[in-house]
Amino acid sequence: MGFDLNVRKGCFLLAFGKDGPSAIIGHRTAWLLPRSSSMNNLGPRLQREFAEVAALALGSTDGTSSSESASALPPSAPFSLVAAEALLIMFLDRVTLSLQRATNGGTSLLKSFSSSGSIEVSTFQLEVLRRTKQRLDYLKEQATSLAKMLFEALEDEDELVDLAAAVGGRTEEWELCFEHYSQSVEELGLEASRQLEGLEDLERTISLRLSSRRLELEKMQLYLDILGNGLSMGALLTGAFGMNLASGLEERRRLFWPVCGAIFMSCGMLSLGLQRIVSRRLRLGSGAPSLWITTGNKRSTGSSSSAGDDGGDSRTA
């Protein structure tokens, strides 16, 4: 069951999503249905909120119980309206508290990355970022669904009239109540969206930094491969001299160091040549493709010149 507001004969059903509470509110009574483990103390909390809203309606600030407040409510503040407002306040407080916790986690992540400026990201930080994004996305969905429910109730005038006729109160009072809390929940949704955008920007920044580090490692690996190819030529030459084939050079003692120098020089030249080839190909590959664009003036000039040439040819003829 999602967010819903259904008016029935003598009562109405107010549901706050699959994890939130549900209530059937009548003229003088309300039945509560907690649907999660965090709603075990739903009754006492709702009674406290009801007493506070009733005290505001009565204009008193002293601590009165919910039963005394319900019996002393004025006609301008019916029980159903006060109970619905207490439920909305309790749910909005819950969403606000969850949003503050998620915002604190996201703010700490942003500060840590902005202050350090390092590319190193731990697995724990990535997990915190993922969970914070999921929590903000869930809170945004909750706020959007509740705001949609309240806006639909405001737009349907017939439903407001039926609600006032079923549980009491005036249509203007229900309209003001729904409009006030729809604005509050819309602000919560905007705050969740803003925090979610900040975390998405942080995630893209981390991805760019990791991509830059990965590119540096790939370039290093490429240069090491080039160096290995150059050294392979030296291994080839030394293998040729190390075979049991008589060439006459092995009998000359003074040729050892010149041959070693020539092998090292050939390895270095091959490595440098491969590095230049790869660097040139990388520079050519990173450049933007060239496009030849012919403007209208040039086309007109060319056509006029060609026309002039044709005219000249005709006159010559």
Helices and strands as residue ranges (DSSP letters): E 3-8, E 11-16, E 22-25, E 30-33, G 37-39, H 42-58, H 66-71, H 79-116, H 123-155, H 157-167, H 171-242, G 249-251, G 253-255, H 256-286, H 296-316
